Amino acid sequence: MEIMQILFKQIFLMFIYMMIGFTLYKKKMITKQGSKELATLLLYVILPMAIIKPFMIEFDYDKLVGLGKSFVIAVVALALSMLVAKLIFGKKHPMENFCAAFSNAGFIGIPLTQMALGEEAVFYIAIFVALLTVLQWTYGVMIITGDKSVVSPKKIVTNPIVIAVVIGIILFLIPVQVPPIATTAVSSIAVLNAPVAMIVLGVYLAQTKLTELFTTKIVYVATVVRLVVIPMLTIAVLSLFPSSFQDVRLAILISASAPIGTNVAIFAQLNGMDYTEAVKNICFSTLLSILAVPLIIGFANFVWL
């Protein structure tokens, strides 16, 4: 029941932010170009700060071990997710391939993990969110554009999300106290991640026929793959890990079971793709996640405990 309440709260907040963007566009107070500039700010400034923030804590050996476990499980879960999405959608439906492969681990996964497993567990899924974002920026963009050059070593090394991950890990490992003003600055920018992303999504939604949310067949398929097929397969694969990984694998599962990530629409716009198609997938899967996510987490607890 608590999970349902958290989901309702987060989804309600999502739609409040989206309605702000929706209204601003309809009232001609923000343009397509304006939303593109907001998306650029989000991906190059706000999101990197959101990646760095969880790592700005005092070093602890147990946390380092947990981080190592979460890295291994995150790699397995993300690889499985991308493989399933590719097998089902492939090149024929590149947008749905991207949508199904990557969850909304940040906005939905983090609060659910915090509620179910406590504040410390959020640190363990930070690496999942970071890896997911890097893969969206590289593999995901390659899927929707068909441009393999986006995964070149140079572009990966200079990717702002990759840089943010490296900075975050260094800050966690080095025995140096981060100045309070720096911590405050990073935290203040990081909290803008969800509101700005949802406002931009609301602008996109204003350019979409709402009836198409429920009449486009491929949207149903992408939602079932994202909310049912991938989480169930993830449970099966993570069951191979020992019980000592219990909290970490449950935290990763929660993030891996979240609905379609909002960043897919933003990446689509910045790369000149049809972002309204992505918006339909995001909104529909988010609505159905109210039922799907608690059932998946409940089933995993039954299997693993």
Short mmCIF file of the C-alpha atoms (twelve columns), coordinates in Angstrom:
data_MODEL
# 
_entry.id   MODEL 
# 
loop_
_atom_site.group_PDB 
_atom_site.id 
_atom_site.type_symbol 
_atom_site.label_atom_id 
_atom_site.label_alt_id 
_atom_site.label_comp_id 
_atom_site.label_asym_id 
_atom_site.label_seq_id 
_atom_site.Cartn_x 
_atom_site.Cartn_y 
_atom_site.Cartn_z 
_atom_site.pdbx_PDB_model_num 
ATOM 1   C CA . MET A 1   0.000  0.000   0.000   1 
ATOM 2   C CA . GLU A 2   2.857  2.371   0.813   1 
ATOM 3   C CA . ILE A 3   4.356  1.756   -2.616  1 
ATOM 4   C CA . MET A 4   1.023  2.622   -4.213  1 
ATOM 5   C CA . GLN A 5   0.901  5.876   -2.246  1 
ATOM 6   C CA . ILE A 6   4.428  6.841   -3.305  1 
ATOM 7   C CA . LEU A 7   3.611  6.041   -6.931  1 
ATOM 8   C CA . PHE A 8   0.431  8.116   -6.814  1 
ATOM 9   C CA . LYS A 9   2.334  11.016  -5.274  1 
ATOM 10  C CA . GLN A 10  5.163  10.924  -7.799  1 
ATOM 11  C CA . ILE A 11  2.849  10.522  -10.784 1 
ATOM 12  C CA . PHE A 12  0.605  13.317  -9.496  1 
ATOM 13  C CA . LEU A 13  3.665  15.571  -9.212  1 
ATOM 14  C CA . MET A 14  4.736  14.557  -12.709 1 
ATOM 15  C CA . PHE A 15  1.417  15.615  -14.162 1 
ATOM 16  C CA . ILE A 16  1.379  18.898  -12.220 1 
ATOM 17  C CA . TYR A 17  4.752  19.809  -13.728 1 
ATOM 18  C CA . MET A 18  3.613  18.598  -17.144 1 
ATOM 19  C CA . MET A 19  0.469  20.729  -17.002 1 
ATOM 20  C CA . ILE A 20  2.636  23.781  -16.343 1 
ATOM 21  C CA . GLY A 21  4.572  23.115  -19.552 1 
ATOM 22  C CA . PHE A 22  1.351  22.200  -21.384 1 
ATOM 23  C CA . THR A 23  -0.307 25.505  -20.370 1 
ATOM 24  C CA . LEU A 24  2.750  27.619  -21.137 1 
ATOM 25  C CA . TYR A 25  2.874  26.232  -24.679 1 
ATOM 26  C CA . LYS A 26  -0.867 26.578  -25.284 1 
ATOM 27  C CA . LYS A 27  -0.734 30.195  -24.036 1 
ATOM 28  C CA . LYS A 28  2.227  30.808  -26.353 1 
ATOM 29  C CA . MET A 29  4.429  31.703  -23.379 1 
ATOM 30  C CA . ILE A 30  7.020  29.127  -24.429 1 
ATOM 31  C CA . THR A 31  7.918  27.974  -27.938 1 
ATOM 32  C CA . LYS A 32  9.376  24.795  -29.417 1 
ATOM 33  C CA . GLN A 33  12.729 26.557  -29.516 1 
ATOM 34  C CA . GLY A 34  12.353 27.534  -25.869 1 
ATOM 35  C CA . SER A 35  11.672 23.947  -24.866 1 
ATOM 36  C CA . LYS A 36  14.735 22.840  -26.821 1 
ATOM 37  C CA . GLU A 37  16.886 25.323  -24.918 1 
ATOM 38  C CA . LEU A 38  15.429 24.096  -21.610 1 
ATOM 39  C CA . ALA A 39  16.229 20.534  -22.685 1 
ATOM 40  C CA . THR A 40  19.809 21.544  -23.429 1 
ATOM 41  C CA . LEU A 41  20.117 23.120  -19.976 1 
ATOM 42  C CA . LEU A 42  18.684 19.960  -18.454 1 
ATOM 43  C CA . LEU A 43  21.049 17.532  -20.178 1 
ATOM 44  C CA . TYR A 44  24.242 19.565  -19.971 1 
ATOM 45  C CA . VAL A 45  23.912 21.179  -16.523 1 
ATOM 46  C CA . ILE A 46  21.050 19.953  -14.343 1 
ATOM 47  C CA . LEU A 47  21.321 16.212  -15.008 1 
ATOM 48  C CA . PRO A 48  25.112 16.077  -14.406 1 
ATOM 49  C CA . MET A 49  24.554 17.781  -11.032 1 
ATOM 50  C CA . ALA A 50  21.850 15.222  -10.201 1 
ATOM 51  C CA . ILE A 51  24.356 12.447  -10.997 1 
ATOM 52  C CA . ILE A 52  27.104 13.975  -8.817  1 
ATOM 53  C CA . LYS A 53  24.906 14.723  -5.782  1 
ATOM 54  C CA . PRO A 54  24.477 11.150  -4.367  1 
ATOM 55  C CA . PHE A 55  28.259 10.651  -4.364  1 
ATOM 56  C CA . MET A 56  28.930 13.728  -2.217  1 
ATOM 57  C CA . ILE A 57  29.033 11.775  1.029   1 
ATOM 58  C CA . GLU A 58  31.770 10.658  3.407   1 
ATOM 59  C CA . PHE A 59  33.747 7.611   2.271   1 
ATOM 60  C CA . ASP A 60  32.782 4.327   3.893   1 
ATOM 61  C CA . TYR A 61  34.223 0.901   3.037   1 
ATOM 62  C CA . ASP A 62  30.865 -0.873  3.346   1 
ATOM 63  C CA . LYS A 63  29.344 1.660   0.973   1 
ATOM 64  C CA . LEU A 64  32.185 1.031   -1.468  1 
ATOM 65  C CA . VAL A 65  31.471 -2.716  -1.387  1 
ATOM 66  C CA . GLY A 66  27.777 -2.020  -1.878  1 
ATOM 67  C CA . LEU A 67  28.598 0.289   -4.769  1 
ATOM 68  C CA . GLY A 68  30.610 -2.508  -6.391  1 
ATOM 69  C CA . LYS A 69  27.682 -4.911  -6.014  1 
ATOM 70  C CA . SER A 70  25.243 -2.369  -7.425  1 
ATOM 71  C CA . PHE A 71  27.531 -1.732  -10.397 1 
ATOM 72  C CA . VAL A 72  27.598 -5.441  -11.294 1 
ATOM 73  C CA . ILE A 73  23.836 -5.860  -10.924 1 
ATOM 74  C CA . ALA A 74  23.128 -2.593  -12.762 1 
ATOM 75  C CA . VAL A 75  25.227 -3.716  -15.732 1 
ATOM 76  C CA . VAL A 76  23.388 -7.051  -15.848 1 
ATOM 77  C CA . ALA A 77  19.932 -5.442  -15.527 1 
ATOM 78  C CA . LEU A 78  20.590 -2.772  -18.156 1 
ATOM 79  C CA . ALA A 79  22.167 -5.237  -20.589 1 
ATOM 80  C CA . LEU A 80  19.119 -7.492  -20.243 1 
ATOM 81  C CA . SER A 81  16.741 -4.557  -20.744 1 
ATOM 82  C CA . MET A 82  18.499 -3.352  -23.895 1 
ATOM 83  C CA . LEU A 83  18.690 -6.886  -25.315 1 
ATOM 84  C CA . VAL A 84  14.966 -7.555  -24.801 1 
ATOM 85  C CA . ALA A 85  13.995 -4.183  -26.304 1 
ATOM 86  C CA . LYS A 86  16.233 -4.792  -29.296 1 
ATOM 87  C CA . LEU A 87  14.871 -8.298  -29.918 1 
ATOM 88  C CA . ILE A 88  11.247 -7.139  -29.771 1 
ATOM 89  C CA . PHE A 89  11.452 -3.769  -31.562 1 
ATOM 90  C CA . GLY A 90  14.803 -3.728  -33.384 1 
ATOM 91  C CA . LYS A 91  15.283 -1.253  -36.214 1 
ATOM 92  C CA . LYS A 92  11.623 -1.356  -37.262 1 
ATOM 93  C CA . HIS A 93  10.497 0.622   -34.202 1 
ATOM 94  C CA . PRO A 94  13.572 2.569   -32.991 1 
ATOM 95  C CA . MET A 95  11.638 4.918   -30.692 1 
ATOM 96  C CA . GLU A 96  9.922  2.052   -28.880 1 
ATOM 97  C CA . ASN A 97  13.268 0.246   -28.723 1 
ATOM 98  C CA . PHE A 98  14.691 3.240   -26.821 1 
ATOM 99  C CA . CYS A 99  11.533 3.609   -24.695 1 
ATOM 100 C CA . ALA A 100 11.405 -0.014  -23.558 1 
ATOM 101 C CA . ALA A 101 15.127 -0.237  -22.849 1 
ATOM 102 C CA . PHE A 102 15.345 2.622   -20.345 1 
ATOM 103 C CA . SER A 103 13.178 3.254   -17.287 1 
ATOM 104 C CA . ASN A 104 12.375 6.403   -15.325 1 
ATOM 105 C CA . ALA A 105 14.860 5.330   -12.654 1 
ATOM 106 C CA . GLY A 106 15.433 8.835   -11.309 1 
ATOM 107 C CA . PHE A 107 11.994 10.320  -10.736 1 
ATOM 108 C CA . ILE A 108 10.104 7.086   -9.993  1 
ATOM 109 C CA . GLY A 109 12.854 4.673   -8.922  1 
ATOM 110 C CA . ILE A 110 14.621 6.830   -6.333  1 
ATOM 111 C CA . PRO A 111 11.624 7.731   -4.104  1 
ATOM 112 C CA . LEU A 112 10.318 4.158   -4.239  1 
ATOM 113 C CA . THR A 113 13.728 2.816   -3.240  1 
ATOM 114 C CA . GLN A 114 13.989 5.360   -0.428  1 
ATOM 115 C CA . MET A 115 10.585 4.337   0.907   1 
ATOM 116 C CA . ALA A 116 11.107 0.576   0.605   1 
ATOM 117 C CA . LEU A 117 14.751 0.224   1.641   1 
ATOM 118 C CA . GLY A 118 15.803 3.484   3.320   1 
ATOM 119 C CA . GLU A 119 17.995 6.459   2.457   1 
ATOM 120 C CA . GLU A 120 21.231 4.451   2.136   1 
ATOM 121 C CA . ALA A 121 19.800 2.360   -0.696  1 
ATOM 122 C CA . VAL A 122 19.484 5.505   -2.832  1 
ATOM 123 C CA . PHE A 123 23.283 5.665   -2.943  1 
ATOM 124 C CA . TYR A 124 23.401 2.155   -4.402  1 
ATOM 125 C CA . ILE A 125 21.051 2.936   -7.284  1 
ATOM 126 C CA . ALA A 126 22.938 6.139   -8.105  1 
ATOM 127 C CA . ILE A 127 25.300 4.067   -10.229 1 
ATOM 128 C CA . PHE A 128 22.298 2.495   -12.016 1 
ATOM 129 C CA . VAL A 129 20.876 5.939   -12.814 1 
ATOM 130 C CA . ALA A 130 24.300 7.132   -13.955 1 
ATOM 131 C CA . LEU A 131 24.896 4.122   -16.229 1 
ATOM 132 C CA . LEU A 132 21.374 4.347   -17.617 1 
ATOM 133 C CA . THR A 133 21.842 8.012   -18.482 1 
ATOM 134 C CA . VAL A 134 25.193 7.380   -20.162 1 
ATOM 135 C CA . LEU A 135 23.636 4.576   -22.226 1 
ATOM 136 C CA . GLN A 136 20.696 6.799   -23.185 1 
ATOM 137 C CA . TRP A 137 23.096 9.473   -24.365 1 
ATOM 138 C CA . THR A 138 25.139 7.022   -26.444 1 
ATOM 139 C CA . TYR A 139 23.411 3.733   -27.297 1 
ATOM 140 C CA . GLY A 140 19.940 5.265   -27.093 1 
ATOM 141 C CA . VAL A 141 20.763 8.161   -29.401 1 
ATOM 142 C CA . MET A 142 22.395 5.716   -31.815 1 
ATOM 143 C CA . ILE A 143 19.148 3.702   -31.912 1 
ATOM 144 C CA . ILE A 144 16.856 6.601   -32.778 1 
ATOM 145 C CA . THR A 145 19.226 8.378   -35.166 1 
ATOM 146 C CA . GLY A 146 20.940 5.397   -36.770 1 
ATOM 147 C CA . ASP A 147 24.226 7.258   -36.323 1 
ATOM 148 C CA . LYS A 148 26.897 4.923   -34.899 1 
ATOM 149 C CA . SER A 149 29.391 7.782   -34.510 1 
ATOM 150 C CA . VAL A 150 27.648 8.846   -31.270 1 
ATOM 151 C CA . VAL A 151 29.363 5.948   -29.474 1 
ATOM 152 C CA . SER A 152 32.852 6.905   -30.582 1 
ATOM 153 C CA . PRO A 153 35.467 6.949   -27.766 1 
ATOM 154 C CA . LYS A 154 35.922 10.722  -28.101 1 
ATOM 155 C CA . LYS A 155 32.207 11.449  -27.716 1 
ATOM 156 C CA . ILE A 156 31.894 9.083   -24.764 1 
ATOM 157 C CA . VAL A 157 34.862 10.600  -22.921 1 
ATOM 158 C CA . THR A 158 33.587 14.144  -23.478 1 
ATOM 159 C CA . ASN A 159 29.988 13.236  -22.606 1 
ATOM 160 C CA . PRO A 160 28.836 15.451  -19.679 1 
ATOM 161 C CA . ILE A 161 27.171 12.500  -17.945 1 
ATOM 162 C CA . VAL A 162 30.331 10.380  -18.138 1 
ATOM 163 C CA . ILE A 163 32.300 13.318  -16.765 1 
ATOM 164 C CA . ALA A 164 29.740 13.718  -13.961 1 
ATOM 165 C CA . VAL A 165 30.020 10.029  -13.017 1 
ATOM 166 C CA . VAL A 166 33.828 10.252  -12.848 1 
ATOM 167 C CA . ILE A 167 33.673 13.417  -10.737 1 
ATOM 168 C CA . GLY A 168 31.109 11.827  -8.412  1 
ATOM 169 C CA . ILE A 169 33.191 8.692   -7.827  1 
ATOM 170 C CA . ILE A 170 36.331 10.770  -7.204  1 
ATOM 171 C CA . LEU A 171 34.476 12.939  -4.669  1 
ATOM 172 C CA . PHE A 172 33.322 9.801   -2.851  1 
ATOM 173 C CA . LEU A 173 36.775 8.179   -2.797  1 
ATOM 174 C CA . ILE A 174 39.021 11.111  -1.845  1 
ATOM 175 C CA . PRO A 175 39.260 12.051  1.866   1 
ATOM 176 C CA . VAL A 176 38.557 15.731  1.219   1 
ATOM 177 C CA . GLN A 177 35.600 17.653  2.627   1 
ATOM 178 C CA . VAL A 178 33.619 19.334  -0.142  1 
ATOM 179 C CA . PRO A 179 33.042 23.033  0.723   1 
ATOM 180 C CA . PRO A 180 29.461 23.601  1.946   1 
ATOM 181 C CA . ILE A 181 28.840 26.233  -0.716  1 
ATOM 182 C CA . ALA A 182 29.709 23.680  -3.435  1 
ATOM 183 C CA . THR A 183 27.402 21.098  -1.875  1 
ATOM 184 C CA . THR A 184 24.607 23.642  -1.694  1 
ATOM 185 C CA . ALA A 185 25.111 24.686  -5.317  1 
ATOM 186 C CA . VAL A 186 25.077 21.108  -6.605  1 
ATOM 187 C CA . SER A 187 22.026 20.184  -4.517  1 
ATOM 188 C CA . SER A 188 20.118 23.311  -5.568  1 
ATOM 189 C CA . ILE A 189 20.658 22.580  -9.250  1 
ATOM 190 C CA . ALA A 190 20.055 18.825  -8.902  1 
ATOM 191 C CA . VAL A 191 16.542 19.262  -7.481  1 
ATOM 192 C CA . LEU A 192 15.540 21.024  -10.712 1 
ATOM 193 C CA . ASN A 193 15.943 17.752  -12.625 1 
ATOM 194 C CA . ALA A 194 12.408 16.376  -12.298 1 
ATOM 195 C CA . PRO A 195 10.463 19.679  -12.554 1 
ATOM 196 C CA . VAL A 196 12.347 20.911  -15.624 1 
ATOM 197 C CA . ALA A 197 12.137 17.528  -17.350 1 
ATOM 198 C CA . MET A 198 8.381  17.341  -16.713 1 
ATOM 199 C CA . ILE A 199 7.770  20.931  -17.844 1 
ATOM 200 C CA . VAL A 200 9.569  20.198  -21.097 1 
ATOM 201 C CA . LEU A 201 7.527  17.004  -21.437 1 
ATOM 202 C CA . GLY A 202 4.364  19.055  -20.914 1 
ATOM 203 C CA . VAL A 203 5.347  21.281  -23.835 1 
ATOM 204 C CA . TYR A 204 5.755  18.159  -25.944 1 
ATOM 205 C CA . LEU A 205 2.392  16.819  -24.747 1 
ATOM 206 C CA . ALA A 206 0.703  20.040  -25.872 1 
ATOM 207 C CA . GLN A 207 1.803  19.189  -29.417 1 
ATOM 208 C CA . THR A 208 0.261  15.686  -29.264 1 
ATOM 209 C CA . LYS A 209 -3.307 14.521  -29.898 1 
ATOM 210 C CA . LEU A 210 -4.315 13.139  -26.503 1 
ATOM 211 C CA . THR A 211 -6.634 10.535  -28.034 1 
ATOM 212 C CA . GLU A 212 -3.600 8.907   -29.641 1 
ATOM 213 C CA . LEU A 213 -2.380 7.874   -26.179 1 
ATOM 214 C CA . PHE A 214 -5.006 5.123   -26.167 1 
ATOM 215 C CA . THR A 215 -5.347 4.309   -29.855 1 
ATOM 216 C CA . THR A 216 -1.761 3.609   -30.927 1 
ATOM 217 C CA . LYS A 217 -1.135 -0.153  -30.745 1 
ATOM 218 C CA . ILE A 218 2.659  0.035   -30.554 1 
ATOM 219 C CA . VAL A 219 2.332  2.132   -27.380 1 
ATOM 220 C CA . TYR A 220 0.544  -0.793  -25.695 1 
ATOM 221 C CA . VAL A 221 3.300  -3.179  -26.751 1 
ATOM 222 C CA . ALA A 222 6.084  -0.888  -25.506 1 
ATOM 223 C CA . THR A 223 4.302  -0.448  -22.175 1 
ATOM 224 C CA . VAL A 224 3.863  -4.186  -21.611 1 
ATOM 225 C CA . VAL A 225 7.513  -4.819  -22.466 1 
ATOM 226 C CA . ARG A 226 8.677  -2.005  -20.179 1 
ATOM 227 C CA . LEU A 227 6.420  -2.771  -17.187 1 
ATOM 228 C CA . VAL A 228 5.997  -6.563  -17.350 1 
ATOM 229 C CA . VAL A 229 8.351  -8.462  -19.653 1 
ATOM 230 C CA . ILE A 230 11.625 -6.768  -18.697 1 
ATOM 231 C CA . PRO A 231 10.950 -6.656  -14.911 1 
ATOM 232 C CA . MET A 232 9.942  -10.345 -14.825 1 
ATOM 233 C CA . LEU A 233 13.060 -11.375 -16.733 1 
ATOM 234 C CA . THR A 234 15.115 -9.132  -14.444 1 
ATOM 235 C CA . ILE A 235 13.746 -10.957 -11.402 1 
ATOM 236 C CA . ALA A 236 14.729 -14.282 -12.983 1 
ATOM 237 C CA . VAL A 237 18.281 -13.150 -13.761 1 
ATOM 238 C CA . LEU A 238 18.854 -11.393 -10.418 1 
ATOM 239 C CA . SER A 239 17.711 -14.560 -8.636  1 
ATOM 240 C CA . LEU A 240 21.064 -16.012 -9.681  1 
ATOM 241 C CA . PHE A 241 22.837 -13.621 -7.288  1 
ATOM 242 C CA . PRO A 242 23.336 -14.754 -3.651  1 
ATOM 243 C CA . SER A 243 21.127 -13.549 -0.786  1 
ATOM 244 C CA . SER A 244 23.933 -11.232 0.375   1 
ATOM 245 C CA . PHE A 245 22.984 -9.056  -2.606  1 
ATOM 246 C CA . GLN A 246 19.345 -8.853  -1.459  1 
ATOM 247 C CA . ASP A 247 19.013 -5.111  -0.731  1 
ATOM 248 C CA . VAL A 248 21.079 -4.102  -3.742  1 
ATOM 249 C CA . ARG A 249 19.231 -6.318  -6.206  1 
ATOM 250 C CA . LEU A 250 15.854 -5.185  -4.854  1 
ATOM 251 C CA . ALA A 251 16.909 -1.536  -5.196  1 
ATOM 252 C CA . ILE A 252 18.036 -2.145  -8.774  1 
ATOM 253 C CA . LEU A 253 14.823 -4.046  -9.566  1 
ATOM 254 C CA . ILE A 254 12.692 -1.130  -8.364  1 
ATOM 255 C CA . SER A 255 14.507 1.222   -10.744 1 
ATOM 256 C CA . ALA A 256 14.468 -1.331  -13.570 1 
ATOM 257 C CA . SER A 257 10.679 -1.758  -13.155 1 
ATOM 258 C CA . ALA A 258 9.861  1.948   -13.421 1 
ATOM 259 C CA . PRO A 259 7.890  3.229   -16.448 1 
ATOM 260 C CA . ILE A 260 9.470  4.655   -19.597 1 
ATOM 261 C CA . GLY A 261 11.988 7.403   -18.848 1 
ATOM 262 C CA . THR A 262 11.171 11.013  -19.680 1 
ATOM 263 C CA . ASN A 263 14.590 11.688  -21.179 1 
ATOM 264 C CA . VAL A 264 13.703 9.733   -24.327 1 
ATOM 265 C CA . ALA A 265 11.470 12.574  -25.553 1 
ATOM 266 C CA . ILE A 266 14.144 15.160  -24.785 1 
ATOM 267 C CA . PHE A 267 16.848 13.225  -26.615 1 
ATOM 268 C CA . ALA A 268 14.469 12.767  -29.532 1 
ATOM 269 C CA . GLN A 269 13.827 16.525  -29.831 1 
ATOM 270 C CA . LEU A 270 17.484 17.466  -29.566 1 
ATOM 271 C CA . ASN A 271 18.261 15.024  -32.368 1 
ATOM 272 C CA . GLY A 272 15.464 16.190  -34.666 1 
ATOM 273 C CA . MET A 273 13.260 13.108  -34.190 1 
ATOM 274 C CA . ASP A 274 9.484  12.810  -33.652 1 
ATOM 275 C CA . TYR A 275 9.384  13.398  -29.904 1 
ATOM 276 C CA . THR A 276 5.557  13.300  -29.763 1 
ATOM 277 C CA . GLU A 277 5.748  9.552   -30.366 1 
ATOM 278 C CA . ALA A 278 7.963  9.239   -27.297 1 
ATOM 279 C CA . VAL A 279 5.549  11.366  -25.228 1 
ATOM 280 C CA . LYS A 280 2.699  8.931   -25.910 1 
ATOM 281 C CA . ASN A 281 4.813  6.015   -24.692 1 
ATOM 282 C CA . ILE A 282 5.934  7.886   -21.565 1 
ATOM 283 C CA . CYS A 283 2.469  9.025   -20.473 1 
ATOM 284 C CA . PHE A 284 0.724  5.706   -21.084 1 
ATOM 285 C CA . SER A 285 3.363  3.588   -19.322 1 
ATOM 286 C CA . THR A 286 3.437  6.001   -16.374 1 
ATOM 287 C CA . LEU A 287 -0.316 5.651   -15.850 1 
ATOM 288 C CA . LEU A 288 -0.211 1.836   -15.926 1 
ATOM 289 C CA . SER A 289 2.828  1.708   -13.624 1 
ATOM 290 C CA . ILE A 290 0.486  2.472   -10.706 1 
ATOM 291 C CA . LEU A 291 -0.676 -1.147  -10.914 1 
ATOM 292 C CA . ALA A 292 2.345  -2.857  -12.460 1 
ATOM 293 C CA . VAL A 293 5.200  -1.696  -10.209 1 
ATOM 294 C CA . PRO A 294 3.694  -2.778  -6.832  1 
ATOM 295 C CA . LEU A 295 2.818  -6.186  -8.287  1 
ATOM 296 C CA . ILE A 296 6.356  -6.679  -9.619  1 
ATOM 297 C CA . ILE A 297 7.990  -5.658  -6.322  1 
ATOM 298 C CA . GLY A 298 5.571  -7.850  -4.344  1 
ATOM 299 C CA . PHE A 299 6.340  -10.831 -6.567  1 
ATOM 300 C CA . ALA A 300 10.096 -10.291 -6.198  1 
ATOM 301 C CA . ASN A 301 9.799  -10.187 -2.402  1 
ATOM 302 C CA . PHE A 302 7.847  -13.462 -2.504  1 
ATOM 303 C CA . VAL A 303 10.474 -15.122 -4.710  1 
ATOM 304 C CA . TRP A 304 13.575 -13.836 -2.933  1 
ATOM 305 C CA . LEU A 305 12.527 -14.035 0.723   1 
# 
